[in-house]
Amino acid sequence: MDRTISPNDLKKLRNSSPFALLDVRRKSDLDASREKILGATWCDPDAMDEWLDKIPKNREVVLYCVRGGSVSNAVVDALQAKGVQARFIEGGIEGWKAAGGDTVGK
């Protein structure tokens, strides 16, 4: 499985199969933002040990941070090490918005 998913491929995935969507922005980035991607659950990347084992292994997990950099890579590594089919949105939430992806207020 690829480590990333493009915003356009995520739009297609939303219409075709169930998956878990995780917002893994750092708390400071989350607090500075007014929006999130619809259906996303925030999971603090600095507290992965508290929630990592609760992530479903029976369906794909897509996650995002601000720009799809070090935070997303670290979380994908940790999830994949636990046997989770995980990948992150290329460009993070900013890439999602630039591609015309919808957001909602948080």
N, C-alpha and C positions, 0 to 999 in steps of 0.2 A: 504494500500500500504506500502511496506517496505520502510524504510528510505534510504537504500543503494541498489546499484546494483553492482554486481561483474564485473570486466573487461570482462570476457568471456560472461556474459549475455548481456553486452552492445554491444559487437561485433554482437551478434544475433539480438538485437534490431535494430541496424543500418540497417540491411537488411530487416526488417519486418514492421516497422511503423515509421511515422514521429514524431520527437520530437525536442524540443529546447535544445541546448547544451550550457551551460554557464560556462565560466572560471571565478571563483570567488577568484582567488589568490589575496592576498594583492598586492598593487602596487609595493612594494619593491621586493616581490618574482617574480612578473611578469617581472620586469625590469632585474632581475638577470638571467632569463631564456632566452633561444634562441628559444624555441619551444612552441607549443600549439597543442591541438588535433584538427584535421581538422574539420571545421565547427563551432568551438566554438566562442562565442561572449564574450568579457571580460566585466564584470560588477563589479565595485569596491565595495567590501563588506563593506567598510567604508562609502559608500554613498548610501546604500540601499533605503533610503527614496526617492531618485531621480529616481529610476528605478523600484522599486518593483511593482507598479501598472501597469506597461507596459508589464509585463510578461504574455504570453497567458495562459488562464485558460482552453482552449479547447483542449490542447494536453499536453502530459507529458513533464516535464522538468528534464533534467539530468544535474548535475553540478559537478564541481571538484575544489579542491584547490591543494596544494602541496601534502599532504599525507592523506587527508580525515579525518581531525580532527576537531578542534573547529570552524574553519571558515566555513567549509561545513555544520556542524551541525547547526550553527546559521542561515545560509541562508536558509537551508531546513525548520527550524522551522518557520522563517518569511514567507516563501512562502506558506507552508501548512496552516498557520494561515489565509492567504488571499484566501484559497480555491484552490491553485495550486497543481496539482499532481506532487510533486517534490521528487527527491532522489539524492543521491550523489554517485560517484564512490568510491568503497572501495579502500583505499590506495591512493586516489587522482591520479594526473597525474603520480606520481612515480609508483603506483600500476598498472596503465594502461600500462606504458612502460615495467615494469617487466613481464607483461603477454603477451608481444609481440604486444601491441597496437601501431598503427602508429601515428606519430606526423609530423607536418610540421613546417617550420621556421615561426617565427612571424614577 
